[in-house]
Amino acid sequence: MCATPTGQQAFAVWQSRSLTQLLIKDNWARYSIQEIDLVAFIEQVIPFIIENNTLLSVNLTPEGQNILVSGSKFLIDMKKALYALYLEQPALF
């Protein structure tokens, strides 16, 4: 967990291990990288985020830049992206 500049809690996630490793120093040195299966992320993490009124902090950089999104918005966007992929490449499903 981390916080936004206004103090709201956020759950930090990155799209790749290499982006994550940029932060594993200083205040983040005691943390380790853990991959989360997409199904577990959607079924467990997103409901936690929504229930606790927490944001997702996507691709947080050492400079503090990121994309902040609510769990509900992320879930809607994920469903749209998966549906579009299903329509374009149904063989993947």
Distance bins in CASP14 RR format, pairs under 12 A and 6 or more apart:
PFRMAT RR
TARGET T0000
AUTHOR 0000-0000-0000
RMODE 2
METHOD distances of the structure
MODEL  1
1 7 0 0 0 0 0 1 0 0 0 0 0
1 8 0 0 0 0 0 1 0 0 0 0 0
1 9 1 0 1 0 0 0 0 0 0 0 0
1 10 1 0 0 1 0 0 0 0 0 0 0
1 11 1 0 1 0 0 0 0 0 0 0 0
1 12 1 0 0 1 0 0 0 0 0 0 0
1 13 0 0 0 0 0 1 0 0 0 0 0
1 28 0 0 0 0 0 1 0 0 0 0 0
1 31 0 0 0 0 0 1 0 0 0 0 0
1 45 0 0 0 0 0 1 0 0 0 0 0
1 48 0 0 0 0 0 1 0 0 0 0 0
1 49 0 0 0 0 0 1 0 0 0 0 0
1 52 0 0 0 0 1 0 0 0 0 0 0
1 54 1 0 0 1 0 0 0 0 0 0 0
1 55 0 0 0 0 0 1 0 0 0 0 0
1 56 0 0 0 0 0 1 0 0 0 0 0
1 57 0 0 0 0 1 0 0 0 0 0 0
1 60 0 0 0 0 0 1 0 0 0 0 0
2 8 0 0 0 0 1 0 0 0 0 0 0
2 9 1 0 0 1 0 0 0 0 0 0 0
2 10 1 0 1 0 0 0 0 0 0 0 0
2 11 1 0 0 1 0 0 0 0 0 0 0
2 12 1 0 1 0 0 0 0 0 0 0 0
2 13 0 0 0 0 0 1 0 0 0 0 0
2 14 0 0 0 0 0 1 0 0 0 0 0
2 23 0 0 0 0 1 0 0 0 0 0 0
2 27 0 0 0 0 1 0 0 0 0 0 0
2 28 0 0 0 0 1 0 0 0 0 0 0
2 31 0 0 0 0 0 1 0 0 0 0 0
2 54 0 0 0 0 0 1 0 0 0 0 0
2 55 0 0 0 0 1 0 0 0 0 0 0
2 56 0 0 0 0 0 1 0 0 0 0 0
2 57 1 0 1 0 0 0 0 0 0 0 0
2 58 0 0 0 0 0 1 0 0 0 0 0
2 60 1 0 0 1 0 0 0 0 0 0 0
2 64 0 0 0 0 1 0 0 0 0 0 0
2 66 0 0 0 0 1 0 0 0 0 0 0
2 68 0 0 0 0 0 1 0 0 0 0 0
3 9 1 0 1 0 0 0 0 0 0 0 0
3 10 1 0 0 1 0 0 0 0 0 0 0
3 11 0 0 0 0 0 1 0 0 0 0 0
3 12 0 0 0 0 0 1 0 0 0 0 0
3 27 0 0 0 0 0 1 0 0 0 0 0
3 54 0 0 0 0 0 1 0 0 0 0 0
3 55 0 0 0 0 1 0 0 0 0 0 0
3 57 0 0 0 0 1 0 0 0 0 0 0
3 60 0 0 0 0 0 1 0 0 0 0 0
3 64 0 0 0 0 0 1 0 0 0 0 0
3 66 0 0 0 0 0 1 0 0 0 0 0
3 68 0 0 0 0 0 1 0 0 0 0 0
4 10 1 0 1 0 0 0 0 0 0 0 0
4 11 0 0 0 0 0 1 0 0 0 0 0
4 12 0 0 0 0 0 1 0 0 0 0 0
4 54 0 0 0 0 0 1 0 0 0 0 0
4 55 1 0 0 1 0 0 0 0 0 0 0
4 56 0 0 0 0 0 1 0 0 0 0 0
4 57 1 0 0 1 0 0 0 0 0 0 0
4 60 0 0 0 0 0 1 0 0 0 0 0
4 64 0 0 0 0 0 1 0 0 0 0 0
4 66 0 0 0 0 1 0 0 0 0 0 0
4 67 0 0 0 0 0 1 0 0 0 0 0
4 68 1 0 0 1 0 0 0 0 0 0 0
4 69 0 0 0 0 0 1 0 0 0 0 0
4 70 0 0 0 0 0 1 0 0 0 0 0
5 55 0 0 0 0 0 1 0 0 0 0 0
5 57 0 0 0 0 0 1 0 0 0 0 0
5 64 0 0 0 0 1 0 0 0 0 0 0
5 65 0 0 0 0 0 1 0 0 0 0 0
5 66 0 0 0 0 0 1 0 0 0 0 0
5 68 0 0 0 0 1 0 0 0 0 0 0
6 55 0 0 0 0 0 1 0 0 0 0 0
6 68 0 0 0 0 0 1 0 0 0 0 0
7 54 0 0 0 0 0 1 0 0 0 0 0
7 55 0 0 0 0 0 1 0 0 0 0 0
7 57 0 0 0 0 0 1 0 0 0 0 0
7 68 0 0 0 0 0 1 0 0 0 0 0
8 49 0 0 0 0 0 1 0 0 0 0 0
8 52 0 0 0 0 0 1 0 0 0 0 0
8 53 0 0 0 0 1 0 0 0 0 0 0
8 54 1 0 0 1 0 0 0 0 0 0 0
8 55 1 0 0 1 0 0 0 0 0 0 0
8 56 0 0 0 0 0 1 0 0 0 0 0
8 57 0 0 0 0 1 0 0 0 0 0 0
8 68 0 0 0 0 1 0 0 0 0 0 0
8 70 0 0 0 0 0 1 0 0 0 0 0
9 48 0 0 0 0 0 1 0 0 0 0 0
9 49 0 0 0 0 1 0 0 0 0 0 0
9 52 1 0 0 1 0 0 0 0 0 0 0
9 53 0 0 0 0 1 0 0 0 0 0 0
9 54 1 0 1 0 0 0 0 0 0 0 0
9 55 1 0 0 1 0 0 0 0 0 0 0
9 56 0 0 0 0 0 1 0 0 0 0 0
9 57 0 0 0 0 1 0 0 0 0 0 0
9 68 0 0 0 0 0 1 0 0 0 0 0
10 49 0 0 0 0 1 0 0 0 0 0 0
10 52 0 0 0 0 0 1 0 0 0 0 0
10 53 0 0 0 0 0 1 0 0 0 0 0
10 54 1 0 0 1 0 0 0 0 0 0 0
10 55 1 0 1 0 0 0 0 0 0 0 0
10 56 1 0 0 1 0 0 0 0 0 0 0
10 57 1 1 0 0 0 0 0 0 0 0 0
10 58 0 0 0 0 1 0 0 0 0 0 0
10 60 0 0 0 0 1 0 0 0 0 0 0
10 64 0 0 0 0 0 1 0 0 0 0 0
10 66 1 0 0 1 0 0 0 0 0 0 0
10 67 0 0 0 0 0 1 0 0 0 0 0
10 68 1 0 0 1 0 0 0 0 0 0 0
10 69 0 0 0 0 1 0 0 0 0 0 0
10 70 0 0 0 0 0 1 0 0 0 0 0
10 71 0 0 0 0 0 1 0 0 0 0 0
10 74 0 0 0 0 0 1 0 0 0 0 0
11 36 0 0 0 0 0 1 0 0 0 0 0
11 41 0 0 0 0 0 1 0 0 0 0 0
11 44 0 0 0 0 0 1 0 0 0 0 0
11 45 1 0 0 1 0 0 0 0 0 0 0
11 46 0 0 0 0 1 0 0 0 0 0 0
11 47 0 0 0 0 0 1 0 0 0 0 0
11 48 1 0 0 1 0 0 0 0 0 0 0
11 49 1 0 1 0 0 0 0 0 0 0 0
11 50 0 0 0 0 0 1 0 0 0 0 0
11 51 0 0 0 0 0 1 0 0 0 0 0
11 52 0 0 0 0 1 0 0 0 0 0 0
11 53 0 0 0 0 0 1 0 0 0 0 0
11 54 1 0 1 0 0 0 0 0 0 0 0
11 55 1 0 0 1 0 0 0 0 0 0 0
11 56 1 0 1 0 0 0 0 0 0 0 0
11 57 1 0 0 1 0 0 0 0 0 0 0
11 58 0 0 0 0 1 0 0 0 0 0 0
11 60 0 0 0 0 0 1 0 0 0 0 0
11 66 0 0 0 0 0 1 0 0 0 0 0
11 68 0 0 0 0 0 1 0 0 0 0 0
11 69 0 0 0 0 0 1 0 0 0 0 0
11 70 0 0 0 0 0 1 0 0 0 0 0
11 71 0 0 0 0 1 0 0 0 0 0 0
11 74 0 0 0 0 0 1 0 0 0 0 0
12 19 0 0 0 0 0 1 0 0 0 0 0
12 20 0 0 0 0 1 0 0 0 0 0 0
12 22 0 0 0 0 0 1 0 0 0 0 0
12 23 0 0 0 0 1 0 0 0 0 0 0
12 24 0 0 0 0 0 1 0 0 0 0 0
12 27 0 0 0 0 0 1 0 0 0 0 0
12 28 0 0 0 0 1 0 0 0 0 0 0
12 31 0 0 0 0 1 0 0 0 0 0 0
12 33 0 0 0 0 0 1 0 0 0 0 0
12 34 0 0 0 0 0 1 0 0 0 0 0
12 36 0 0 0 0 0 1 0 0 0 0 0
12 45 0 0 0 0 0 1 0 0 0 0 0
12 49 0 0 0 0 0 1 0 0 0 0 0
12 54 0 0 0 0 0 1 0 0 0 0 0
12 55 0 0 0 0 1 0 0 0 0 0 0
12 56 0 0 0 0 1 0 0 0 0 0 0
12 57 1 0 1 0 0 0 0 0 0 0 0
12 58 0 0 0 0 1 0 0 0 0 0 0
12 59 0 0 0 0 1 0 0 0 0 0 0
12 60 1 0 1 0 0 0 0 0 0 0 0
12 61 0 0 0 0 0 1 0 0 0 0 0
12 64 0 0 0 0 0 1 0 0 0 0 0
12 66 1 0 0 1 0 0 0 0 0 0 0
12 67 0 0 0 0 0 1 0 0 0 0 0
12 68 0 0 0 0 0 1 0 0 0 0 0
13 19 0 0 0 0 1 0 0 0 0 0 0
13 20 0 0 0 0 1 0 0 0 0 0 0
13 23 0 0 0 0 0 1 0 0 0 0 0
13 33 0 0 0 0 0 1 0 0 0 0 0
13 34 0 0 0 0 0 1 0 0 0 0 0
13 35 0 0 0 0 0 1 0 0 0 0 0
13 36 1 0 0 1 0 0 0 0 0 0 0
13 38 0 0 0 0 0 1 0 0 0 0 0
13 41 1 0 0 1 0 0 0 0 0 0 0
13 45 0 0 0 0 1 0 0 0 0 0 0
13 46 0 0 0 0 0 1 0 0 0 0 0
13 49 0 0 0 0 1 0 0 0 0 0 0
13 54 0 0 0 0 0 1 0 0 0 0 0
13 55 0 0 0 0 0 1 0 0 0 0 0
13 56 1 0 1 0 0 0 0 0 0 0 0
13 57 1 0 0 1 0 0 0 0 0 0 0
13 58 1 0 1 0 0 0 0 0 0 0 0
13 59 1 0 0 1 0 0 0 0 0 0 0
13 60 0 0 0 0 1 0 0 0 0 0 0
13 66 0 0 0 0 1 0 0 0 0 0 0
13 67 0 0 0 0 1 0 0 0 0 0 0
13 68 0 0 0 0 0 1 0 0 0 0 0
13 69 0 0 0 0 1 0 0 0 0 0 0
13 71 0 0 0 0 0 1 0 0 0 0 0
13 74 0 0 0 0 1 0 0 0 0 0 0
14 20 1 0 1 0 0 0 0 0 0 0 0
14 21 0 0 0 0 1 0 0 0 0 0 0
14 22 0 0 0 0 1 0 0 0 0 0 0
14 23 0 0 0 0 1 0 0 0 0 0 0
14 24 0 0 0 0 0 1 0 0 0 0 0
14 28 0 0 0 0 0 1 0 0 0 0 0
14 31 0 0 0 0 0 1 0 0 0 0 0
14 33 0 0 0 0 1 0 0 0 0 0 0
14 34 0 0 0 0 0 1 0 0 0 0 0
14 35 0 0 0 0 0 1 0 0 0 0 0
14 36 0 0 0 0 0 1 0 0 0 0 0
14 56 0 0 0 0 0 1 0 0 0 0 0
14 57 0 0 0 0 1 0 0 0 0 0 0
14 58 1 0 0 1 0 0 0 0 0 0 0
14 59 1 0 1 0 0 0 0 0 0 0 0
14 60 1 0 0 1 0 0 0 0 0 0 0
14 61 0 0 0 0 1 0 0 0 0 0 0
14 66 0 0 0 0 1 0 0 0 0 0 0
14 67 0 0 0 0 0 1 0 0 0 0 0
15 35 0 0 0 0 0 1 0 0 0 0 0
15 36 0 0 0 0 0 1 0 0 0 0 0
15 38 0 0 0 0 0 1 0 0 0 0 0
15 56 0 0 0 0 0 1 0 0 0 0 0
15 58 1 0 0 1 0 0 0 0 0 0 0
15 59 1 0 0 1 0 0 0 0 0 0 0
15 60 0 0 0 0 0 1 0 0 0 0 0
15 66 0 0 0 0 0 1 0 0 0 0 0
15 67 0 0 0 0 0 1 0 0 0 0 0
16 22 0 0 0 0 0 1 0 0 0 0 0
16 33 0 0 0 0 0 1 0 0 0 0 0
16 35 0 0 0 0 0 1 0 0 0 0 0
16 58 0 0 0 0 0 1 0 0 0 0 0
16 59 0 0 0 0 1 0 0 0 0 0 0
17 23 0 0 0 0 0 1 0 0 0 0 0
17 24 0 0 0 0 0 1 0 0 0 0 0
17 32 0 0 0 0 0 1 0 0 0 0 0
17 33 1 0 1 0 0 0 0 0 0 0 0
17 34 0 0 0 0 0 1 0 0 0 0 0
17 35 1 0 0 1 0 0 0 0 0 0 0
17 36 0 0 0 0 0 1 0 0 0 0 0
18 24 0 0 0 0 0 1 0 0 0 0 0
18 33 0 0 0 0 0 1 0 0 0 0 0
18 59 0 0 0 0 0 1 0 0 0 0 0
19 33 0 0 0 0 0 1 0 0 0 0 0
19 58 0 0 0 0 1 0 0 0 0 0 0
19 59 1 0 1 0 0 0 0 0 0 0 0
19 60 0 0 0 0 1 0 0 0 0 0 0
19 61 1 0 0 1 0 0 0 0 0 0 0
19 62 0 0 0 0 0 1 0 0 0 0 0
19 65 0 0 0 0 0 1 0 0 0 0 0
19 66 0 0 0 0 0 1 0 0 0 0 0
20 28 0 0 0 0 1 0 0 0 0 0 0
20 31 0 0 0 0 1 0 0 0 0 0 0
20 32 0 0 0 0 1 0 0 0 0 0 0
20 33 1 0 1 0 0 0 0 0 0 0 0
20 34 0 0 0 0 1 0 0 0 0 0 0
20 35 0 0 0 0 1 0 0 0 0 0 0
20 36 0 0 0 0 0 1 0 0 0 0 0
20 57 0 0 0 0 0 1 0 0 0 0 0
20 58 0 0 0 0 0 1 0 0 0 0 0
20 59 0 0 0 0 1 0 0 0 0 0 0
20 60 0 0 0 0 1 0 0 0 0 0 0
20 61 0 0 0 0 0 1 0 0 0 0 0
20 62 0 0 0 0 0 1 0 0 0 0 0
21 28 0 0 0 0 0 1 0 0 0 0 0
21 29 0 0 0 0 0 1 0 0 0 0 0
21 31 0 0 0 0 0 1 0 0 0 0 0
21 32 0 0 0 0 0 1 0 0 0 0 0
21 33 1 0 0 1 0 0 0 0 0 0 0
21 61 0 0 0 0 0 1 0 0 0 0 0
21 62 0 0 0 0 0 1 0 0 0 0 0
22 28 0 0 0 0 1 0 0 0 0 0 0
22 33 0 0 0 0 0 1 0 0 0 0 0
22 59 0 0 0 0 1 0 0 0 0 0 0
22 60 0 0 0 0 1 0 0 0 0 0 0
22 61 1 0 0 1 0 0 0 0 0 0 0
22 62 1 0 1 0 0 0 0 0 0 0 0
22 63 0 0 0 0 1 0 0 0 0 0 0
22 64 0 0 0 0 0 1 0 0 0 0 0
22 65 0 0 0 0 0 1 0 0 0 0 0
23 29 0 0 0 0 1 0 0 0 0 0 0
23 30 0 0 0 0 0 1 0 0 0 0 0
23 31 0 0 0 0 1 0 0 0 0 0 0
23 32 0 0 0 0 0 1 0 0 0 0 0
23 33 0 0 0 0 1 0 0 0 0 0 0
23 57 0 0 0 0 0 1 0 0 0 0 0
23 59 0 0 0 0 0 1 0 0 0 0 0
23 60 1 0 0 1 0 0 0 0 0 0 0
23 61 1 0 0 1 0 0 0 0 0 0 0
23 62 1 0 1 0 0 0 0 0 0 0 0
23 63 0 0 0 0 0 1 0 0 0 0 0
23 64 0 0 0 0 1 0 0 0 0 0 0
23 65 0 0 0 0 0 1 0 0 0 0 0
23 66 0 0 0 0 0 1 0 0 0 0 0
24 30 0 0 0 0 1 0 0 0 0 0 0
24 31 1 0 0 1 0 0 0 0 0 0 0
24 32 1 0 0 1 0 0 0 0 0 0 0
24 33 1 0 0 1 0 0 0 0 0 0 0
24 34 0 0 0 0 0 1 0 0 0 0 0
24 60 0 0 0 0 0 1 0 0 0 0 0
24 62 0 0 0 0 0 1 0 0 0 0 0
25 31 0 0 0 0 0 1 0 0 0 0 0
25 62 0 0 0 0 1 0 0 0 0 0 0
26 62 0 0 0 0 1 0 0 0 0 0 0
27 60 0 0 0 0 0 1 0 0 0 0 0
27 62 0 0 0 0 0 1 0 0 0 0 0
27 64 0 0 0 0 0 1 0 0 0 0 0
28 60 0 0 0 0 1 0 0 0 0 0 0
28 61 0 0 0 0 0 1 0 0 0 0 0
28 62 0 0 0 0 1 0 0 0 0 0 0
28 64 0 0 0 0 0 1 0 0 0 0 0
31 60 0 0 0 0 0 1 0 0 0 0 0
34 40 0 0 0 0 0 1 0 0 0 0 0
34 41 0 0 0 0 0 1 0 0 0 0 0
34 45 0 0 0 0 0 1 0 0 0 0 0
35 41 0 0 0 0 1 0 0 0 0 0 0
36 42 0 0 0 0 1 0 0 0 0 0 0
36 43 0 0 0 0 0 1 0 0 0 0 0
36 44 0 0 0 0 1 0 0 0 0 0 0
36 45 1 0 0 1 0 0 0 0 0 0 0
36 46 0 0 0 0 0 1 0 0 0 0 0
36 48 0 0 0 0 0 1 0 0 0 0 0
36 56 0 0 0 0 0 1 0 0 0 0 0
37 43 0 0 0 0 1 0 0 0 0 0 0
37 44 0 0 0 0 1 0 0 0 0 0 0
37 45 0 0 0 0 0 1 0 0 0 0 0
38 44 0 0 0 0 0 1 0 0 0 0 0
38 45 0 0 0 0 0 1 0 0 0 0 0
38 46 0 0 0 0 0 1 0 0 0 0 0
38 78 0 0 0 0 1 0 0 0 0 0 0
38 81 0 0 0 0 0 1 0 0 0 0 0
38 82 0 0 0 0 1 0 0 0 0 0 0
39 45 0 0 0 0 0 1 0 0 0 0 0
39 46 0 0 0 0 0 1 0 0 0 0 0
39 78 0 0 0 0 0 1 0 0 0 0 0
39 82 0 0 0 0 0 1 0 0 0 0 0
40 46 0 0 0 0 1 0 0 0 0 0 0
40 47 0 0 0 0 0 1 0 0 0 0 0
40 48 0 0 0 0 0 1 0 0 0 0 0
41 47 0 0 0 0 0 1 0 0 0 0 0
41 48 0 0 0 0 0 1 0 0 0 0 0
41 49 0 0 0 0 1 0 0 0 0 0 0
41 56 0 0 0 0 0 1 0 0 0 0 0
41 71 0 0 0 0 0 1 0 0 0 0 0
41 74 0 0 0 0 1 0 0 0 0 0 0
41 75 0 0 0 0 0 1 0 0 0 0 0
41 78 0 0 0 0 1 0 0 0 0 0 0
42 48 0 0 0 0 0 1 0 0 0 0 0
42 49 0 0 0 0 0 1 0 0 0 0 0
42 50 0 0 0 0 0 1 0 0 0 0 0
42 56 0 0 0 0 0 1 0 0 0 0 0
42 71 0 0 0 0 0 1 0 0 0 0 0
42 74 0 0 0 0 1 0 0 0 0 0 0
42 75 1 0 0 1 0 0 0 0 0 0 0
42 76 0 0 0 0 0 1 0 0 0 0 0
42 77 0 0 0 0 0 1 0 0 0 0 0
42 78 1 0 0 1 0 0 0 0 0 0 0
42 79 0 0 0 0 1 0 0 0 0 0 0
42 81 0 0 0 0 0 1 0 0 0 0 0
42 82 0 0 0 0 1 0 0 0 0 0 0
43 75 0 0 0 0 0 1 0 0 0 0 0
43 78 0 0 0 0 0 1 0 0 0 0 0
44 50 0 0 0 0 0 1 0 0 0 0 0
44 51 0 0 0 0 0 1 0 0 0 0 0
45 51 0 0 0 0 0 1 0 0 0 0 0
45 52 0 0 0 0 0 1 0 0 0 0 0
45 54 0 0 0 0 1 0 0 0 0 0 0
45 56 0 0 0 0 1 0 0 0 0 0 0
45 71 0 0 0 0 1 0 0 0 0 0 0
45 74 0 0 0 0 1 0 0 0 0 0 0
45 75 0 0 0 0 0 1 0 0 0 0 0
45 78 0 0 0 0 0 1 0 0 0 0 0
46 52 0 0 0 0 0 1 0 0 0 0 0
46 54 0 0 0 0 0 1 0 0 0 0 0
46 55 0 0 0 0 0 1 0 0 0 0 0
46 56 0 0 0 0 1 0 0 0 0 0 0
46 69 0 0 0 0 0 1 0 0 0 0 0
46 70 0 0 0 0 1 0 0 0 0 0 0
46 71 1 0 1 0 0 0 0 0 0 0 0
46 72 0 0 0 0 1 0 0 0 0 0 0
46 73 0 0 0 0 0 1 0 0 0 0 0
46 74 1 0 0 1 0 0 0 0 0 0 0
46 75 1 0 1 0 0 0 0 0 0 0 0
46 76 0 0 0 0 0 1 0 0 0 0 0
46 77 0 0 0 0 0 1 0 0 0 0 0
46 78 0 0 0 0 1 0 0 0 0 0 0
46 79 0 0 0 0 0 1 0 0 0 0 0
47 54 0 0 0 0 0 1 0 0 0 0 0
47 71 0 0 0 0 1 0 0 0 0 0 0
47 72 0 0 0 0 0 1 0 0 0 0 0
47 74 0 0 0 0 0 1 0 0 0 0 0
47 75 0 0 0 0 1 0 0 0 0 0 0
48 54 1 0 0 1 0 0 0 0 0 0 0
48 56 0 0 0 0 0 1 0 0 0 0 0
48 71 0 0 0 0 1 0 0 0 0 0 0
49 55 1 0 0 1 0 0 0 0 0 0 0
49 56 1 0 0 1 0 0 0 0 0 0 0
49 57 0 0 0 0 0 1 0 0 0 0 0
49 58 0 0 0 0 0 1 0 0 0 0 0
49 68 0 0 0 0 0 1 0 0 0 0 0
49 69 0 0 0 0 1 0 0 0 0 0 0
49 70 1 0 0 1 0 0 0 0 0 0 0
49 71 1 0 1 0 0 0 0 0 0 0 0
49 72 0 0 0 0 1 0 0 0 0 0 0
49 73 0 0 0 0 0 1 0 0 0 0 0
49 74 1 0 0 1 0 0 0 0 0 0 0
49 75 0 0 0 0 1 0 0 0 0 0 0
50 56 0 0 0 0 0 1 0 0 0 0 0
50 69 0 0 0 0 0 1 0 0 0 0 0
50 70 1 0 0 1 0 0 0 0 0 0 0
50 71 1 0 1 0 0 0 0 0 0 0 0
50 72 1 0 1 0 0 0 0 0 0 0 0
50 73 0 0 0 0 0 1 0 0 0 0 0
50 74 0 0 0 0 1 0 0 0 0 0 0
50 75 1 0 0 1 0 0 0 0 0 0 0
50 76 0 0 0 0 0 1 0 0 0 0 0
51 70 0 0 0 0 0 1 0 0 0 0 0
51 71 0 0 0 0 1 0 0 0 0 0 0
51 72 0 0 0 0 0 1 0 0 0 0 0
52 70 0 0 0 0 0 1 0 0 0 0 0
52 71 0 0 0 0 0 1 0 0 0 0 0
53 70 0 0 0 0 1 0 0 0 0 0 0
53 71 0 0 0 0 1 0 0 0 0 0 0
53 72 0 0 0 0 0 1 0 0 0 0 0
54 68 0 0 0 0 0 1 0 0 0 0 0
54 69 0 0 0 0 0 1 0 0 0 0 0
54 70 0 0 0 0 1 0 0 0 0 0 0
54 71 1 0 0 1 0 0 0 0 0 0 0
54 72 0 0 0 0 0 1 0 0 0 0 0
54 74 0 0 0 0 0 1 0 0 0 0 0
55 66 0 0 0 0 1 0 0 0 0 0 0
55 67 0 0 0 0 1 0 0 0 0 0 0
55 68 1 0 1 0 0 0 0 0 0 0 0
55 69 1 0 0 1 0 0 0 0 0 0 0
55 70 1 0 0 1 0 0 0 0 0 0 0
55 71 1 0 0 1 0 0 0 0 0 0 0
55 72 0 0 0 0 0 1 0 0 0 0 0
55 73 0 0 0 0 1 0 0 0 0 0 0
55 74 0 0 0 0 1 0 0 0 0 0 0
56 66 0 0 0 0 1 0 0 0 0 0 0
56 67 0 0 0 0 1 0 0 0 0 0 0
56 68 1 0 0 1 0 0 0 0 0 0 0
56 69 1 0 1 0 0 0 0 0 0 0 0
56 70 1 0 0 1 0 0 0 0 0 0 0
56 71 1 0 1 0 0 0 0 0 0 0 0
56 72 0 0 0 0 0 1 0 0 0 0 0
56 73 0 0 0 0 1 0 0 0 0 0 0
56 74 1 0 1 0 0 0 0 0 0 0 0
56 75 0 0 0 0 0 1 0 0 0 0 0
56 77 0 0 0 0 0 1 0 0 0 0 0
56 78 0 0 0 0 0 1 0 0 0 0 0
57 64 0 0 0 0 1 0 0 0 0 0 0
57 65 0 0 0 0 0 1 0 0 0 0 0
57 66 1 0 1 0 0 0 0 0 0 0 0
57 67 1 0 0 1 0 0 0 0 0 0 0
57 68 1 0 1 0 0 0 0 0 0 0 0
57 69 0 0 0 0 1 0 0 0 0 0 0
57 70 0 0 0 0 0 1 0 0 0 0 0
57 71 0 0 0 0 0 1 0 0 0 0 0
57 74 0 0 0 0 0 1 0 0 0 0 0
58 65 0 0 0 0 0 1 0 0 0 0 0
58 66 1 0 1 0 0 0 0 0 0 0 0
58 67 1 0 1 0 0 0 0 0 0 0 0
58 68 1 0 0 1 0 0 0 0 0 0 0
58 69 1 0 0 1 0 0 0 0 0 0 0
58 70 0 0 0 0 0 1 0 0 0 0 0
58 71 0 0 0 0 0 1 0 0 0 0 0
58 73 0 0 0 0 0 1 0 0 0 0 0
58 74 0 0 0 0 1 0 0 0 0 0 0
58 77 0 0 0 0 0 1 0 0 0 0 0
58 78 0 0 0 0 0 1 0 0 0 0 0
59 65 0 0 0 0 1 0 0 0 0 0 0
59 66 1 0 1 0 0 0 0 0 0 0 0
59 67 1 0 0 1 0 0 0 0 0 0 0
59 68 0 0 0 0 0 1 0 0 0 0 0
59 69 0 0 0 0 0 1 0 0 0 0 0
60 66 1 0 1 0 0 0 0 0 0 0 0
60 67 0 0 0 0 1 0 0 0 0 0 0
60 68 0 0 0 0 1 0 0 0 0 0 0
61 67 0 0 0 0 0 1 0 0 0 0 0
67 73 0 0 0 0 0 1 0 0 0 0 0
67 74 0 0 0 0 1 0 0 0 0 0 0
67 77 0 0 0 0 0 1 0 0 0 0 0
68 74 0 0 0 0 0 1 0 0 0 0 0
69 75 0 0 0 0 1 0 0 0 0 0 0
69 76 0 0 0 0 1 0 0 0 0 0 0
69 77 1 0 0 1 0 0 0 0 0 0 0
69 78 0 0 0 0 0 1 0 0 0 0 0
70 76 0 0 0 0 1 0 0 0 0 0 0
70 77 0 0 0 0 0 1 0 0 0 0 0
71 77 0 0 0 0 1 0 0 0 0 0 0
71 78 0 0 0 0 1 0 0 0 0 0 0
71 79 0 0 0 0 0 1 0 0 0 0 0
72 78 0 0 0 0 0 1 0 0 0 0 0
72 79 0 0 0 0 0 1 0 0 0 0 0
73 79 0 0 0 0 0 1 0 0 0 0 0
73 80 0 0 0 0 0 1 0 0 0 0 0
74 80 0 0 0 0 0 1 0 0 0 0 0
74 81 0 0 0 0 0 1 0 0 0 0 0
75 81 0 0 0 0 0 1 0 0 0 0 0
75 82 0 0 0 0 0 1 0 0 0 0 0
76 82 0 0 0 0 0 1 0 0 0 0 0
76 83 0 0 0 0 0 1 0 0 0 0 0
77 83 0 0 0 0 0 1 0 0 0 0 0
77 84 0 0 0 0 0 1 0 0 0 0 0
78 84 0 0 0 0 0 1 0 0 0 0 0
78 85 0 0 0 0 0 1 0 0 0 0 0
79 85 0 0 0 0 0 1 0 0 0 0 0
79 86 0 0 0 0 0 1 0 0 0 0 0
80 86 0 0 0 0 0 1 0 0 0 0 0
80 87 0 0 0 0 0 1 0 0 0 0 0
81 87 0 0 0 0 0 1 0 0 0 0 0
81 88 0 0 0 0 0 1 0 0 0 0 0
82 88 0 0 0 0 0 1 0 0 0 0 0
82 89 0 0 0 0 0 1 0 0 0 0 0
82 90 0 0 0 0 0 1 0 0 0 0 0
82 92 0 0 0 0 1 0 0 0 0 0 0
82 93 0 0 0 0 1 0 0 0 0 0 0
83 89 0 0 0 0 0 1 0 0 0 0 0
83 90 0 0 0 0 0 1 0 0 0 0 0
83 93 0 0 0 0 0 1 0 0 0 0 0
84 90 0 0 0 0 0 1 0 0 0 0 0
84 92 0 0 0 0 0 1 0 0 0 0 0
85 91 0 0 0 0 0 1 0 0 0 0 0
85 92 1 0 0 1 0 0 0 0 0 0 0
85 93 0 0 0 0 1 0 0 0 0 0 0
86 92 1 0 0 1 0 0 0 0 0 0 0
86 93 1 0 1 0 0 0 0 0 0 0 0
87 93 0 0 0 0 0 1 0 0 0 0 0
END
